Each structure stands twice: as structure tokens, then as C-alpha cells.
């Protein structure tokens, strides 16, 4: 399966940020990923190329969700970010916030992460870790 348009953009941004010449970039595509064009990359090739770019000094920006502030009795920002990260890992970055909200509604009876209580957040984290472990075992 080829990579998404967003992942393709990330490859090009990383290449520009590390000032990699086009001939070196093409050579790296062939030697590291075994392809002649970035449009032919699969997930493993993307990971390999991103490893090269990180070795060359590229640091991707960390996606950060909305911070709802410190609210007594509600999930902390760190818990919310961990839940988002675990969800992205579990779904292989194929499902977004809307799908996460559907899962939260079904399992925890809250329509969004901002309504997740401090009591329910650890249960959601544990559930996502277990789901991720089961998916990896298959």
C-alpha cells in the first residue's frame, strides 16, 4: 500500500529542511527504500526515509491537540495527548478525532475528549493499550 498525500508532503518537507540535493535524495530512495520515486513508497519505505532524515537532523513537528486547560475532576492535558497518540498508533494513523469520539461515546459515554473525567482517563488509556497489543498480536 502506498503512502498518503500527507505523508508524501512530509517526505518533501524533510528533504528541503535537511538541504538534501536532488541526486542524493534519489540515490537514498533507491538504496534505502528500493524505489525510484517517492510516490512508490510504502509504509516501511517511509519509515526508512524518515529515519534517514532524522539522522540528518530533521525533527518533525509534534502534532498537539487542543489544550482544554487545568480543570478539576477532568482528564489532564497529558492524559488527553496520550489517548490521542495511542489512538493514532492503534489505527495506524488511518482514523481521526471523529472516530476517536465515536469510540469514546460507545465505551465511556462522553462525546469528546474534553468531557473525559480524571477517573475515566486511565481506563481509556488502559483500554487503548490493550487494543493496541491485541492488534499487534494478530
Number of C-alpha atoms within 10 A of each C-alpha: 8 15 16 14 10 8 16 16 12 15 17 12 14 21 21 14 14 15 12 15 11 11 9 11 17 16 15 18 21 14 11 15 21 13 17 14 12 22 13 16 23 16 14 13 19 22 13 17 22 19 14 16 20 14 11 15 12 18 13 12 6 6 9 9 11 11 12 14 11 10 12 9 10 20 22 20 18 10 18 22 17 16 22 21 15 21 24 17 15 20 15 10 11 11 13 12 14 11 13 19 17 15 17 18 14 11 11 18 13 17 16 16 23 17 15 21 17 15 11 14 20 14 12 21 18 13 15 20 17 13 16 18 12 11 11 9 7 5
